[in-house]
C-alpha cells in the first residue's frame, strides 16, 4: 500500500527491515491499476513540459 501510494521503495525496504531490496521488490511490488494510471499521468506531465 505504501508503494502504491507513492512511497519510495528504498524507504519501504528500511521500514520492513529487509537487508536486500530484492526482497521488498519481489514480495511487495505488484503493478496495480492505480500505479499504471500514475505512470501515465507522470509521463504526460513530463512530455507536455518538454514540448511547451
Backbone bond lengths (Angstrom), bond angles and torsions (degrees), N, CA, C in turn:
res aa  C-N    CA-C-N  psi(-1)  N-CA   C-N-CA  omega(-1)  CA-C   N-CA-C  phi
1 X - - - 1.444 - - 1.524 111.05 -
2 X 1.333 116.51 -36.11 1.465 119.36 178.04 1.526 110.75 -63.13
3 X 1.315 116.41 -48.08 1.462 120.34 -177.64 1.520 110.37 -65.11
4 X 1.312 117.11 -42.10 1.461 120.76 178.10 1.519 111.09 -61.23
5 X 1.314 117.01 -31.72 1.459 121.40 -179.63 1.521 113.01 -83.92
6 X 1.332 116.59 -1.14 1.455 120.19 174.91 1.517 115.20 107.28
7 X 1.323 117.89 4.59 1.465 120.08 178.72 1.526 110.23 -66.27
8 X 1.305 115.71 147.87 1.453 122.08 178.19 1.534 109.94 -69.19
9 X 1.321 116.63 132.25 1.462 121.53 -177.11 1.526 111.14 -59.58
10 X 1.308 117.46 -38.57 1.467 121.10 179.73 1.523 110.59 -62.81
11 X 1.322 116.99 -39.34 1.459 120.80 177.65 1.527 110.78 -65.86
12 X 1.319 116.88 -41.37 1.470 120.88 177.84 1.527 109.62 -63.06
13 X 1.322 117.19 -41.15 1.467 121.44 177.13 1.531 110.34 -55.90
14 X 1.322 116.15 -47.51 1.462 121.08 -179.32 1.522 110.89 -63.59
15 X 1.329 117.04 -45.48 1.469 121.04 -179.48 1.526 112.29 -60.83
16 X 1.335 116.50 -34.85 1.462 120.52 -178.59 1.524 112.45 -86.28
17 X 1.331 116.60 -10.82 1.463 120.54 177.35 1.517 114.19 79.32
18 X 1.322 117.14 21.36 1.456 120.28 177.64 1.526 110.11 -79.18
19 X 1.322 117.22 130.38 1.459 119.96 178.24 1.526 111.10 -79.11
20 X 1.308 117.15 -23.57 1.458 121.56 -178.84 1.527 108.76 -119.83
21 X 1.328 116.22 125.77 1.469 120.16 -178.17 1.526 111.69 -63.34
22 X 1.342 117.31 -23.68 1.467 120.03 178.02 1.524 111.15 -60.38
23 X 1.313 117.03 -33.88 1.462 120.84 177.84 1.516 110.18 -61.80
24 X 1.320 116.04 -46.57 1.464 120.93 179.34 1.525 110.50 -63.25
25 X 1.310 116.68 -47.74 1.461 120.87 -177.15 1.526 111.75 -63.79
26 X 1.316 117.48 -44.73 1.458 120.62 -176.82 1.521 112.67 -73.24
27 X 1.312 117.37 -26.85 1.460 120.70 -175.81 1.520 112.77 -94.11
28 X 1.318 117.43 -38.78 1.457 120.04 -168.85 1.519 116.13 -116.02
29 X 1.313 119.11 -10.15 1.464 119.21 -177.81 1.528 109.15 -100.70
30 X 1.323 114.39 111.25 1.457 121.94 177.22 1.515 106.79 -129.33
31 X 1.309 116.24 136.16 1.451 120.57 179.95 1.525 108.80 -67.06
32 X 1.304 115.92 123.12 1.459 120.50 178.56 1.523 108.99 -117.33
33 X 1.305 116.15 164.99 1.462 120.46 178.97 1.526 110.78 -61.04
34 X 1.318 116.23 -39.96 1.467 120.69 179.00 1.523 110.74 -61.32
35 X 1.330 117.28 -42.45 1.467 121.46 179.42 1.530 110.60 -66.60
36 X 1.329 116.88 -39.78 1.465 120.65 178.79 1.527 110.47 -64.14
37 X 1.319 117.07 -42.99 1.460 120.95 178.81 1.525 110.97 -63.36
38 X 1.321 117.18 -41.15 1.460 121.06 178.68 1.528 110.63 -63.44
39 X 1.326 116.98 -38.14 1.467 120.47 178.61 1.520 110.98 -66.28
40 X 1.311 117.25 -40.55 1.467 120.85 177.54 1.524 109.71 -63.19
41 X 1.325 116.68 -46.32 1.475 120.64 179.11 1.525 111.38 -59.90
42 X 1.304 116.25 -43.12 1.459 121.01 179.70 1.530 111.01 -64.66
43 X 1.320 116.51 -44.44 1.468 120.80 178.93 1.526 110.40 -60.65
44 X 1.328 116.51 -45.38 1.466 119.89 179.22 1.527 111.34 -62.36
45 X 1.305 117.17 -40.68 1.465 121.14 179.16 1.523 110.46 -62.91
46 X 1.327 117.11 -44.55 1.466 121.42 -179.20 1.525 111.30 -65.36
47 X 1.319 116.59 -45.81 1.462 119.28 -177.01 1.525 111.31 -70.06
48 X 1.320 118.84 -33.29 1.448 121.58 176.92 1.523 111.19 -67.65
49 X 1.318 116.70 -37.51 1.456 121.21 179.51 1.523 111.09 -66.88
50 X 1.318 117.22 -35.33 1.458 121.12 -178.96 1.521 112.33 -77.18
51 X 1.323 117.78 -24.32 1.465 120.40 -178.84 1.524 112.18 -96.17
52 X 1.319 117.50 -7.18 1.479 121.08 -179.11 1.496 111.44 -83.53
